[in-house]
């Protein structure tokens, strides 16, 4: 198991215990504004991602519209989300209906 996999596993364990990301880490995380949930087919099953405008991302210019890697934890109060690769601070959501690729409404 890689160091990243161990770190992710430890984070998931802490979230299951009701813990939150450390405030300093969350403050240093990229932020998504005007975000919405997108559910689509992944490699073998449905996956959830977030779409929105990002600021503070190390590899993406501020204000860019992005789709995240699969979400593995979404804070129930919608303050933050942990994707496969990144912890995001969440701003205001777009408040749209969640589209599900390949599914009729």
C-alpha angles and dihedrals in degrees: 000000000000124000090251091052091050091048092049091048090051091049092051091050091052092048090051087056089055096256122144130217114275109273094236092052093048091048089053093047125102113267128225120207127185087017129172135184120250122191118196143148115291127187095301107349143017118298133193121226133170126237121201150105113298131209128180096025113146095222103030128067116246113267094025118141109238143178112216127223113262114309113238098176131020116189107240090228089051095238097124143003132205115214127187089272110017146037109226129196108220124223125183115334123230090235099220129144112274110253117216114201114232095010126108116228 
